[in-house]
Amino acid sequence: MALVVRALANLVLVAVTLQVSKAAVHKVGDSAGWTTIGNVDYKLWSATKTFQVGDTIKFEYNPQFHNVMRVTHAMFRSCNASLPLETYTTGNDTITITTRGHHFYICGVPGHCQGGQKVDINVPRALTAEVAPTPLASDSPPAPAAKTPAPASNSVASLVKKSHPVLLGLAAVMVFVVFGSSFHA
């Protein structure tokens, strides 16, 4: 019985570890960090990343010259730092993404946001299917796009991610069987 309990505990630990380990840490600006020096294109930087809920965004900068402010979309567009939603000033700020959607950050030092020190961290709300481009002119209606299945992943993490609810359910049933039978004896 102890062997079964140990096996169940290991199974649950593996499922939880693989689920948690998928979170990524993204250093804003990569090696340059959060700065106005070096012409970092934060729009391009964020466009090359895939952000997910649970990921960590890390802002590294000199706090004598910069800060980080979380702002609304309107404030982001206009570089308005007058009423930020949150302000960070340590120079080594770590923010965990807890919701989907856009997360807007600017440097509140005058002129820095206008100079490009702002970033839109976008966590997609849902995976969307690729849309085929529409023809500019055509004599016949376009044929419906064929749906192709996503490529299968052979990684263990992908397998556990897809099946971890099943594994946890199986573990719960096994715990009930093992411990439930001991209560009836």
Backbone as a printed PyTorch tensor [residue, N CA C, xyz], in Angstrom:
tensor([[[  0.8240,  -1.1910,   0.0000],
         [  0.0000,   0.0000,   0.0000],
         [  0.8690,   1.2570,   0.0000]],

        [[  1.9580,   1.2540,   0.7720],
         [  2.8530,   2.4130,   0.8060],
         [  3.4580,   2.6730,  -0.5660]],

        [[  3.7160,   1.6020,  -1.3020],
         [  4.2770,   1.7560,  -2.6510],
         [  3.2700,   2.4440,  -3.5750]],

        [[  2.0030,   2.0900,  -3.4620],
         [  0.9660,   2.7090,  -4.2890],
         [  0.8370,   4.1930,  -3.9570]],

        [[  0.8440,   4.5150,  -2.6630],
         [  0.7380,   5.9110,  -2.2350],
         [  1.9350,   6.7090,  -2.7410]],

        [[  3.1390,   6.1470,  -2.6520],
         [  4.3480,   6.8250,  -3.1310],
         [  4.2760,   7.0350,  -4.6400]],

        [[  3.7910,   6.0340,  -5.3750],
         [  3.6610,   6.1600,  -6.8280],
         [  2.6560,   7.2540,  -7.1810]],

        [[  1.5520,   7.3160,  -6.4520],
         [  0.5650,   8.3630,  -6.6870],
         [  1.1430,   9.7400,  -6.4120]],

        [[  1.8580,   9.8630,  -5.3180],
         [  2.4700,  11.1510,  -4.9720],
         [  3.4460,  11.5850,  -6.0540]],

        [[  4.2390,  10.6660,  -6.5670],
         [  5.1860,  10.9990,  -7.6430],
         [  4.4590,  11.4000,  -8.9180]],

        [[  3.3660,  10.7260,  -9.2340],
         [  2.5930,  11.0450, -10.4300],
         [  2.0200,  12.4530, -10.3420]],

        [[  1.4430,  12.7860,  -9.2120],
         [  0.8830,  14.1280,  -9.0190],
         [  1.9920,  15.1680,  -9.0570]],

        [[  3.1290,  14.8930,  -8.4340],
         [  4.2580,  15.8290,  -8.4290],
         [  4.7560,  16.0970,  -9.8480]],

        [[  4.8680,  15.0720, -10.6670],
         [  5.3200,  15.2490, -12.0520],
         [  4.3210,  16.1010, -12.8230]],

        [[  3.0290,  15.8140, -12.6780],
         [  2.0080,  16.5780, -13.4030],
         [  2.0360,  18.0440, -12.9960]],

        [[  2.1270,  18.3240, -11.7100],
         [  2.1500,  19.7080, -11.2210],
         [  3.4320,  20.4000, -11.6570]],

        [[  4.5650,  19.7380, -11.5450],
         [  5.8480,  20.3400, -11.9270],
         [  5.8700,  20.7030, -13.4040]],

        [[  5.3950,  19.8140, -14.2470],
         [  5.3940,  20.1160, -15.6820],
         [  4.4250,  21.2320, -16.0010]],

        [[  3.3110,  21.3330, -15.3040],
         [  2.3580,  22.4180, -15.5360],
         [  2.9730,  23.7410, -15.1100]],

        [[  3.6300,  23.7970, -13.9630],
         [  4.2200,  25.0310, -13.4510],
         [  5.4370,  25.4350, -14.2710]],

        [[  6.2180,  24.4710, -14.7470],
         [  7.4690,  24.7910, -15.4270],
         [  7.2700,  25.4300, -16.7970]],

        [[  6.0440,  25.4710, -17.2950],
         [  5.8430,  26.0820, -18.6040],
         [  5.9140,  27.6030, -18.5490]],

        [[  5.8330,  28.2050, -17.3660],
         [  5.9200,  29.6590, -17.2320],
         [  7.3130,  30.1200, -17.6360]],

        [[  7.3730,  31.2290, -18.3410],
         [  8.6400,  31.7670, -18.8280],
         [  8.9460,  33.0890, -18.1380]],

        [[ 10.2290,  33.4350, -18.1110],
         [ 10.6730,  34.7340, -17.6150],
         [ 11.1600,  35.5140, -18.8280]],

        [[ 10.5910,  36.7120, -19.0230],
         [ 10.9510,  37.5540, -20.1630],
         [ 11.6030,  38.8230, -19.6270]],

        [[ 12.8870,  39.0030, -19.9260],
         [ 13.5600,  40.2450, -19.5510],
         [ 13.2520,  41.2770, -20.6330]],

        [[ 12.5470,  42.3260, -20.2550],
         [ 12.1370,  43.3540, -21.2030],
         [ 13.3820,  43.9850, -21.8220]],

        [[ 13.4450,  43.9700, -23.1510],
         [ 14.5890,  44.5160, -23.8670],
         [ 15.7660,  43.5670, -23.9700]],

        [[ 15.5800,  42.3340, -23.5220],
         [ 16.6440,  41.3180, -23.5070],
         [ 17.8950,  41.8730, -22.8310]],

        [[ 19.0550,  41.7570, -23.4470],
         [ 20.3040,  42.1530, -22.7790],
         [ 20.4020,  43.6610, -22.5340]],

        [[ 19.7240,  44.4730, -23.3390],
         [ 19.7730,  45.9300, -23.1500],
         [ 18.9760,  46.3610, -21.9230]],

        [[ 17.9120,  45.6220, -21.6120],
         [ 17.0730,  45.9730, -20.4740],
         [ 16.1040,  47.0960, -20.7980]],

        [[ 15.6560,  47.7970, -19.7620],
         [ 14.6720,  48.8860, -19.8600],
         [ 15.4540,  50.1870, -19.8850]],

        [[ 15.5920,  50.7840, -21.0600],
         [ 16.4980,  51.9160, -21.2320],
         [ 16.1010,  52.7730, -22.4250]],

        [[ 16.6830,  53.9500, -22.4880],
         [ 16.5460,  54.7980, -23.6710],
         [ 17.8160,  54.7430, -24.5130]],

        [[ 18.8500,  54.1180, -23.9780],
         [ 20.1360,  54.0010, -24.6830],
         [ 20.1280,  52.7240, -25.5220]],

        [[ 20.6640,  52.7880, -26.7050],
         [ 20.7950,  51.5980, -27.5340],
         [ 19.6610,  51.3820, -28.5130]],

        [[ 18.7440,  52.3330, -28.5950],
         [ 17.6520,  52.2520, -29.5750],
         [ 16.9040,  50.9210, -29.5280]],

        [[ 16.4820,  50.4950, -28.3440],
         [ 15.7150,  49.2610, -28.2220],
         [ 14.3070,  49.5170, -28.7580]],

        [[ 13.8690,  48.6620, -29.6650],
         [ 12.5200,  48.7540, -30.2120],
         [ 11.6430,  47.8100, -29.3910]],

        [[ 10.9690,  48.3380, -28.3680],
         [ 10.1730,  47.5040, -27.4780],
         [  8.9470,  46.9260, -28.1700]],

        [[  8.4500,  47.5950, -29.1780],
         [  7.3250,  47.0550, -29.9520],
         [  7.7650,  45.7890, -30.6850]],

        [[  8.9320,  45.8520, -31.3160],
         [  9.4790,  44.6890, -32.0000],
         [  9.8370,  43.5990, -30.9890]],

        [[ 10.4180,  44.0000, -29.8600],
         [ 10.7900,  43.0310, -28.8250],
         [  9.5650,  42.2220, -28.3790]],

        [[  8.4690,  42.9080, -28.0570],
         [  7.2870,  42.1970, -27.5700],
         [  6.6200,  41.3760, -28.6740]],

        [[  6.7370,  41.8250, -29.9150],
         [  6.1340,  41.0950, -31.0360],
         [  6.8180,  39.7540, -31.2770]],

        [[  8.0630,  39.6230, -30.8280],
         [  8.8000,  38.3700, -31.0390],
         [  8.6160,  37.3860, -29.8890]],

        [[  7.8250,  37.7520, -28.8970],
         [  7.6110,  36.8980, -27.7170],
         [  6.1910,  36.3490, -27.7160]],

        [[  6.0350,  35.2060, -27.0910],
         [  4.7160,  34.6330, -26.8570],
         [  4.4960,  34.6430, -25.3550]],

        [[  3.5940,  35.4870, -24.9060],
         [  3.3270,  35.6410, -23.4770],
         [  2.1300,  34.8030, -23.0720]],

        [[  2.1970,  34.2370, -21.8660],
         [  1.1130,  33.4430, -21.3270],
         [  0.8520,  33.8510, -19.8820]],

        [[ -0.3560,  33.5790, -19.4060],
         [ -0.6580,  33.7890, -17.9960],
         [  0.3050,  32.9120, -17.1920]],

        [[  0.8930,  33.4840, -16.1610],
         [  1.8780,  32.7730, -15.3430],
         [  3.3090,  33.1670, -15.6660]],

        [[  3.5310,  33.7510, -16.8480],
         [  4.8750,  34.2090, -17.2080],
         [  5.2660,  35.3900, -16.3290]],

        [[  6.5600,  35.6200, -16.2430],
         [  7.0900,  36.7350, -15.4740],
         [  7.7560,  37.7170, -16.4230]],

        [[  7.4460,  38.9900, -16.2230],
         [  8.0760,  40.0710, -16.9790],
         [  9.0600,  40.7460, -16.0350]],

        [[ 10.3060,  40.8660, -16.4830],
         [ 11.3500,  41.4370, -15.6280],
         [ 11.8760,  42.7240, -16.2530]],

        [[ 11.7710,  43.8190, -15.5100],
         [ 12.3030,  45.1110, -15.9530],
         [ 13.5910,  45.3720, -15.1820]],

        [[ 14.7160,  45.4530, -15.8940],
         [ 16.0030,  45.7860, -15.2800],
         [ 16.4620,  47.1210, -15.8260]],

        [[ 16.7660,  48.0680, -14.9140],
         [ 17.1170,  49.4300, -15.3210],
         [ 17.8100,  50.1370, -14.1680]],

        [[ 18.3830,  51.2970, -14.4680],
         [ 18.9930,  52.1350, -13.4430],
         [ 17.8910,  53.0020, -12.8380]],

        [[ 17.5590,  52.7760, -11.5430],
         [ 16.4410,  53.5130, -10.9380],
         [ 16.7050,  55.0070, -10.7640]],

        [[ 17.9300,  55.4570, -10.9600],
         [ 18.2220,  56.8950, -10.9180],
         [ 17.6910,  57.5970, -12.1640]],

        [[ 17.5150,  56.8250, -13.2470],
         [ 17.1480,  57.4380, -14.5200],
         [ 15.8290,  56.9500, -15.1090]],

        [[ 15.2610,  55.8800, -14.5580],
         [ 14.0630,  55.2810, -15.1450],
         [ 13.1190,  54.7750, -14.0590]],

        [[ 11.9120,  54.4380, -14.4810],
         [ 10.9460,  53.7360, -13.6530],
         [ 10.0530,  52.9330, -14.5910]],

        [[  9.0920,  52.2270, -14.0180],
         [  8.1350,  51.4590, -14.8100],
         [  6.7490,  51.8020, -14.2870]],

        [[  5.8590,  52.1480, -15.2030],
         [  4.4750,  52.4520, -14.8260],
         [  3.5310,  51.6090, -15.6620]],

        [[  2.6160,  50.9290, -14.9820],
         [  1.5550,  50.2230, -15.7000],
         [  0.4410,  51.2310, -15.9050]],

        [[ -0.0120,  51.3490, -17.1490],
         [ -0.9870,  52.3820, -17.5170],
         [ -2.0970,  51.7830, -18.3830]],

        [[ -3.1200,  52.5840, -18.6250],
         [ -4.2110,  52.1820, -19.5230],
         [ -3.7470,  52.3140, -20.9740]],

        [[ -4.5560,  51.7860, -21.8900],
         [ -4.2160,  51.8780, -23.3090],
         [ -4.1450,  53.3350, -23.7640]],

        [[ -5.1040,  54.1520, -23.3370],
         [ -5.1040,  55.5680, -23.7310],
         [ -3.8600,  56.2750, -23.2020]],

        [[ -3.4830,  55.9870, -21.9750],
         [ -2.2810,  56.6030, -21.3900],
         [ -1.0280,  56.1220, -22.1210]],

        [[ -1.0280,  54.8500, -22.5260],
         [  0.0890,  54.2790, -23.2690],
         [  0.2640,  55.0040, -24.5960]],

        [[ -0.8460,  55.1520, -25.3310],
         [ -0.7800,  55.8080, -26.6460],
         [ -0.2850,  57.2470, -26.5350]],

        [[ -0.7470,  57.9700, -25.5010],
         [ -0.3880,  59.3920, -25.3800],
         [  0.8180,  59.6360, -24.4790]],

        [[  1.4050,  58.5610, -23.9400],
         [  2.5370,  58.6860, -22.9980],
         [  2.1660,  59.5510, -21.7860]],

        [[  0.9810,  59.3420, -21.2690],
         [  0.4930,  60.0850, -20.1110],
         [  0.8440,  59.3050, -18.8470]],

        [[  1.7400,  59.8630, -18.0340],
         [  2.1870,  59.1980, -16.8050],
         [  1.5760,  59.8330, -15.5540]],

        [[  0.5120,  60.6290, -15.7130],
         [ -0.0200,  61.3820, -14.5800],
         [ -0.7400,  60.5310, -13.5360]],

        [[ -1.4530,  59.4900, -13.9470],
         [ -2.1930,  58.6390, -13.0040],
         [ -1.9700,  57.1630, -13.3350]],

        [[ -0.7630,  56.6370, -13.0870],
         [ -0.4980,  55.2320, -13.4300],
         [ -1.3120,  54.2800, -12.5530]],

        [[ -1.5800,  53.1070, -13.0840],
         [ -2.2680,  52.0650, -12.3190],
         [ -1.3330,  51.4860, -11.2550]],

        [[ -0.0580,  51.3670, -11.6020],
         [  0.9780,  50.8970, -10.6770],
         [  2.2910,  51.5540, -11.0760]],

        [[  3.1760,  51.7260, -10.0970],
         [  4.5030,  52.2910, -10.3580],
         [  5.5550,  51.4050,  -9.6980]],

        [[  6.6270,  51.1400, -10.4260],
         [  7.7470,  50.3270,  -9.9420],
         [  9.0140,  51.1670, -10.0430]],

        [[  9.8600,  51.0940,  -9.0160],
         [ 11.0310,  51.9740,  -8.9910],
         [ 12.2990,  51.3030,  -8.4800]],

        [[ 12.3340,  49.9750,  -8.3780],
         [ 13.5010,  49.3150,  -7.7690],
         [ 14.6770,  49.1670,  -8.7240]],

        [[ 14.4100,  49.1460, -10.0170],
         [ 15.4710,  48.8770, -10.9900],
         [ 15.5720,  47.4000, -11.3210]],

        [[ 14.8400,  46.5810, -10.5760],
         [ 14.8260,  45.1380, -10.7980],
         [ 13.4190,  44.6320, -10.4700]],

        [[ 12.4640,  45.0540, -11.2900],
         [ 11.0580,  44.7890, -11.0160],
         [ 10.5900,  43.5310, -11.7420]],

        [[  9.9580,  42.6390, -10.9890],
         [  9.4440,  41.3980, -11.5370],
         [  7.9330,  41.4060, -11.4010]],

        [[  7.2470,  41.2190, -12.5180],
         [  5.7890,  41.2570, -12.5520],
         [  5.3000,  39.9460, -13.1520]],

        [[  4.4230,  39.2530, -12.4240],
         [  3.8500,  38.0110, -12.9230],
         [  2.5380,  38.3310, -13.6290]],

        [[  2.3920,  37.8260, -14.8380],
         [  1.1740,  38.0460, -15.6130],
         [  0.0830,  37.1310, -15.0590]],

        [[ -1.0150,  37.7320, -14.6370],
         [ -2.1010,  36.9520, -14.0440],
         [ -3.3740,  36.9600, -14.8850]],

        [[ -3.4160,  37.7890, -15.9240],
         [ -4.6180,  37.8710, -16.7570],
         [ -4.2400,  37.9320, -18.2310]],

        [[ -5.1870,  37.5610, -19.0690],
         [ -5.0060,  37.6650, -20.5190],
         [ -5.2740,  39.1000, -20.9480]],

        [[ -4.8930,  39.4240, -22.1720],
         [ -5.1260,  40.7620, -22.7070],
         [ -3.8440,  41.5650, -22.7540]],

        [[ -3.9890,  42.8640, -22.9680],
         [ -2.8430,  43.7720, -23.0880],
         [ -2.4620,  44.3280, -21.7180]],

        [[ -1.1670,  44.4040, -21.4870],
         [ -0.6140,  44.9970, -20.2720],
         [  0.3610,  46.0820, -20.7530]],

        [[  0.0360,  47.3260, -20.4600],
         [  0.7880,  48.4630, -20.9950],
         [  1.7200,  49.0410, -19.9330]],

        [[  2.9840,  49.2280, -20.3140],
         [  3.9940,  49.7890, -19.4090],
         [  4.7500,  50.9080, -20.1150]],

        [[  5.0470,  51.9600, -19.3700],
         [  5.8360,  53.0750, -19.8900],
         [  6.8640,  53.4760, -18.8420]],

        [[  7.8640,  54.2240, -19.2720],
         [  8.7570,  54.9040, -18.3430],
         [  8.1440,  56.2820, -18.1110]],

        [[  7.9770,  56.6400, -16.8370],
         [  7.3220,  57.9020, -16.5010],
         [  8.2370,  59.1000, -16.4610]],

        [[  9.5300,  58.9070, -16.7240],
         [ 10.4580,  60.0400, -16.7530],
         [ 10.1390,  60.8640, -18.0000]],

        [[  9.9880,  62.1910, -17.8590],
         [  9.6110,  63.0280, -19.0110],
         [ 10.4910,  62.7800, -20.2350]],

        [[  9.8250,  62.5470, -21.3520],
         [ 10.5010,  62.3540, -22.6410],
         [ 10.8560,  60.9090, -22.9570]],

        [[ 10.9310,  60.0300, -21.9600],
         [ 11.3660,  58.6540, -22.2190],
         [ 10.3200,  57.8560, -22.9900]],

        [[  9.0560,  57.9440, -22.5800],
         [  8.0040,  57.2210, -23.2990],
         [  7.9140,  57.7370, -24.7400]],

        [[  7.9510,  59.0560, -24.8920],
         [  7.8950,  59.6440, -26.2360],
         [  9.0670,  59.1750, -27.0870]],

        [[ 10.1790,  58.8620, -26.4410],
         [ 11.3630,  58.3580, -27.1420],
         [ 11.3060,  56.8580, -27.4100]],

        [[ 10.2100,  56.1990, -27.0110],
         [ 10.0430,  54.7800, -27.3230],
         [ 10.1590,  53.8400, -26.1420]],

        [[ 10.3470,  54.3670, -24.9280],
         [ 10.4820,  53.4940, -23.7630],
         [  9.0890,  53.1590, -23.2230]],

        [[  8.4260,  52.2830, -23.9860],
         [  7.1040,  51.7980, -23.6240],
         [  6.9150,  50.4360, -24.2780]],

        [[  6.1450,  49.5780, -23.5960],
         [  5.9730,  48.2180, -24.1160],
         [  4.5570,  47.7300, -23.8440]],

        [[  4.0120,  47.0380, -24.8330],
         [  2.6920,  46.4110, -24.7480],
         [  2.9280,  44.9070, -24.6450]],

        [[  2.6490,  44.3510, -23.4740],
         [  2.7630,  42.9140, -23.2700],
         [  1.3790,  42.3370, -23.5410]],

        [[  1.2440,  41.5880, -24.6250],
         [ -0.0620,  41.0590, -25.0120],
         [ -0.1220,  39.5560, -24.7700]],

        [[ -1.0550,  39.1580, -23.9100],
         [ -1.3230,  37.7480, -23.6600],
         [ -2.6050,  37.4220, -24.4190]],

        [[ -2.5110,  36.6490, -25.4910],
         [ -3.6980,  36.3880, -26.3190],
         [ -4.8560,  35.8380, -25.4940]],

        [[ -6.0540,  36.3430, -25.8000],
         [ -7.2670,  35.9040, -25.0900],
         [ -7.6210,  34.4770, -25.4720]],

        [[ -7.4050,  34.1040, -26.7210],
         [ -7.6820,  32.7440, -27.1840],
         [ -6.8590,  32.4960, -28.4320]],

        [[ -6.5640,  31.2380, -28.6630],
         [ -5.8500,  30.8980, -29.8840],
         [ -6.8170,  31.0630, -31.0440]],

        [[ -6.3730,  31.7580, -32.0820],
         [ -7.2300,  31.9820, -33.2420],
         [ -6.6930,  31.2150, -34.4340]],

        [[ -7.6030,  30.7720, -35.2570],
         [ -7.2020,  30.0690, -36.4750],
         [ -6.6440,  31.0780, -37.4610]],

        [[ -5.6910,  30.6330, -38.2350],
         [ -5.1350,  31.5120, -39.2580],
         [ -6.1900,  31.7600, -40.3210]],

        [[ -6.3140,  32.9920, -40.7450],
         [ -7.3040,  33.3510, -41.7550],
         [ -6.5850,  33.5240, -43.0810]],

        [[ -7.1200,  32.8860, -44.1010],
         [ -6.5300,  33.0040, -45.4330],
         [ -6.7930,  34.3980, -45.9650]],

        [[ -5.8270,  34.9980, -46.6680],
         [ -6.0480,  36.3340, -47.2230],
         [ -7.1600,  36.3020, -48.2600]],

        [[ -7.9330,  37.3800, -48.3110],
         [ -9.0220,  37.4520, -49.2880],
         [ -8.4930,  38.0130, -50.5990]],

        [[ -8.9670,  37.4650, -51.7270],
         [ -8.5020,  37.9750, -53.0220],
         [ -9.0430,  39.3780, -53.2540]],

        [[ -8.2760,  40.1890, -53.9960],
         [ -8.7020,  41.5480, -54.2940],
         [ -9.8740,  41.5460, -55.2690]],

        [[ -9.8090,  40.7240, -56.2800],
         [-10.8930,  40.6330, -57.2640],
         [-10.9660,  39.2040, -57.7440]],

        [[-12.1890,  38.7190, -57.9100],
         [-12.3320,  37.3420, -58.3470],
         [-13.6630,  37.1850, -59.0510]],

        [[-13.7060,  36.3420, -60.1100],
         [-14.9500,  36.0850, -60.8230],
         [-15.7840,  35.0300, -60.1130]],

        [[-15.1270,  34.1640, -59.3440],
         [-15.8680,  33.1140, -58.6480],
         [-15.6330,  33.2440, -57.1440]],

        [[-16.5960,  32.7720, -56.3580],
         [-16.4230,  32.8720, -54.9040],
         [-15.2500,  32.0030, -54.4470]],

        [[-14.5750,  32.4300, -53.4030],
         [-13.4300,  31.6550, -52.9250],
         [-13.8830,  30.3240, -52.3400]],

        [[-13.0290,  29.3240, -52.5060],
         [-13.3190,  28.0070, -51.9340],
         [-13.1280,  28.0800, -50.4190]],

        [[-13.9130,  27.3170, -49.6680],
         [-13.7410,  27.3500, -48.2140],
         [-12.3500,  26.8500, -47.8310]],

        [[-11.7940,  27.4800, -46.8020],
         [-10.4590,  27.0960, -46.3440],
         [-10.5170,  25.7250, -45.6930]],

        [[ -9.5520,  24.8890, -46.0340],
         [ -9.4880,  23.5580, -45.4340],
         [ -8.8950,  23.6770, -44.0320]],

        [[ -9.5090,  22.9600, -43.1280],
         [ -8.9910,  22.9640, -41.7560],
         [ -7.9490,  21.8730, -41.6380]],

        [[ -6.7650,  22.2650, -41.2140],
         [ -5.7080,  21.2900, -41.0260],
         [ -5.4470,  21.1490, -39.5400]],

        [[ -5.2780,  19.9310, -39.0740],
         [ -5.0260,  19.7560, -37.6460],
         [ -3.6550,  20.2920, -37.2650]],

        [[ -3.5610,  20.7470, -36.0330],
         [ -2.2770,  21.2410, -35.5270],
         [ -1.3040,  20.0720, -35.4630]],

        [[ -0.0200,  20.3340, -35.6910],
         [  0.9540,  19.2460, -35.6230],
         [  1.0200,  18.6820, -34.2130]],

        [[  1.1500,  17.3760, -34.1430],
         [  1.2290,  16.7210, -32.8350],
         [  2.5990,  16.9590, -32.2300]],

        [[  2.6120,  17.1510, -30.9460],
         [  3.8830,  17.3440, -30.2580],
         [  4.2600,  16.0520, -29.5650]],

        [[  5.5140,  15.6890, -29.6380],
         [  5.9710,  14.4630, -29.0260],
         [  6.6100,  14.6850, -27.6640]],

        [[  6.6210,  15.9340, -27.1770],
         [  7.2990,  16.1920, -25.9120],
         [  6.4880,  15.6610, -24.7490]],

        [[  7.1800,  15.2290, -23.7210],
         [  6.5290,  14.7240, -22.5150],
         [  5.7220,  15.8350, -21.8660]],

        [[  6.2770,  17.0580, -21.8250],
         [  5.5690,  18.1760, -21.2020],
         [  4.2450,  18.4260, -21.9100]],

        [[  4.2470,  18.3430, -23.2360],
         [  3.0180,  18.5530, -23.9890],
         [  2.0120,  17.4550, -23.6900]],

        [[  2.4880,  16.2220, -23.6140],
         [  1.6090,  15.1010, -23.3150],
         [  0.9950,  15.2500, -21.9320]],

        [[  1.8120,  15.5850, -20.9360],
         [  1.3040,  15.7330, -19.5790],
         [  0.3700,  16.9260, -19.4930]],

        [[  0.7200,  18.0350, -20.1960],
         [ -0.1330,  19.2180, -20.1700],
         [ -1.5240,  18.8780, -20.6840]],

        [[ -1.5720,  18.0960, -21.7730],
         [ -2.8570,  17.7430, -22.3540],
         [ -3.6060,  16.7380, -21.4930]],

        [[ -2.8690,  15.8600, -20.8110],
         [ -3.5310,  14.7830, -20.0960],
         [ -3.4640,  14.9310, -18.5840]],

        [[ -2.9090,  16.0400, -18.0670],
         [ -2.7560,  16.1270, -16.6210],
         [ -4.0760,  16.0790, -15.8650]],

        [[ -5.2030,  16.6040, -16.3820],
         [ -6.4580,  16.4220, -15.6410],
         [ -6.8290,  14.9380, -15.5240]],

        [[ -6.5430,  14.1650, -16.5770],
         [ -6.8210,  12.7390, -16.5380],
         [ -5.9290,  12.0630, -15.5110]],

        [[ -4.6430,  12.4340, -15.4950],
         [ -3.7150,  11.8490, -14.5280],
         [ -4.1270,  12.1840, -13.1020]],

        [[ -4.5280,  13.4300, -12.8680],
         [ -4.9490,  13.8080, -11.5270],
         [ -6.2350,  13.0910, -11.1430]],

        [[ -7.1480,  12.9200, -12.0940],
         [ -8.3660,  12.1690, -11.8220],
         [ -8.0650,  10.7150, -11.4960]],

        [[ -7.1490,  10.1310, -12.2530],
         [ -6.7310,   8.7560, -11.9990],
         [ -6.1030,   8.6350, -10.6140]],

        [[ -5.2810,   9.6140, -10.2640],
         [ -4.6550,   9.6020,  -8.9400],
         [ -5.7080,   9.6880,  -7.8470]],

        [[ -6.7230,  10.5260,  -8.0500],
         [ -7.7920,  10.6550,  -7.0490],
         [ -8.5550,   9.3430,  -6.8980]],

        [[ -8.8590,   8.6710,  -8.0100],
         [ -9.5570,   7.3840,  -7.9500],
         [ -8.7010,   6.3610,  -7.2090]],

        [[ -7.3980,   6.3490,  -7.5090],
         [ -6.5130,   5.3860,  -6.8460],
         [ -6.4360,   5.6630,  -5.3470]],

        [[ -6.3780,   6.9230,  -4.9640],
         [ -6.3520,   7.2660,  -3.5420],
         [ -7.6410,   6.7980,  -2.8830]],

        [[ -8.7810,   7.0010,  -3.5510],
         [-10.0600,   6.5620,  -3.0000],
         [-10.0810,   5.0460,  -2.8400]],

        [[ -9.5970,   4.3390,  -3.8680],
         [ -9.5960,   2.8710,  -3.8130],
         [ -8.7040,   2.3920,  -2.6810]],

        [[ -7.4840,   2.9510,  -2.5810],
         [ -6.5410,   2.5130,  -1.5600],
         [ -7.0430,   2.8640,  -0.1640]],

        [[ -7.4060,   4.1210,   0.0360],
         [ -7.7970,   4.5530,   1.3690],
         [ -9.2530,   4.2200,   1.6760]],

        [[-10.0840,   4.2110,   0.6510],
         [-11.4960,   3.8550,   0.8430],
         [-11.6300,   2.4190,   1.3120]],

        [[-10.8210,   1.5190,   0.7460],
         [-10.9090,   0.1140,   1.1470],
         [-10.4080,  -0.0950,   2.5690]],

        [[ -9.4750,   0.7460,   3.0320],
         [ -8.9850,   0.5850,   4.4040],
         [-10.0210,   1.0310,   5.4220]],

        [[-10.9500,   1.9200,   5.0190],
         [-11.9790,   2.3680,   5.9400],
         [-13.0810,   1.3250,   6.1120]],

        [[-13.2590,   0.4410,   5.1150],
         [-14.2990,  -0.5740,   5.1750],
         [-13.8400,  -1.8210,   5.9100]],

        [[-12.5770,  -1.9940,   6.1620],
         [-12.0600,  -3.2020,   6.8060],
         [-12.3600,  -3.2670,   8.2790]]])
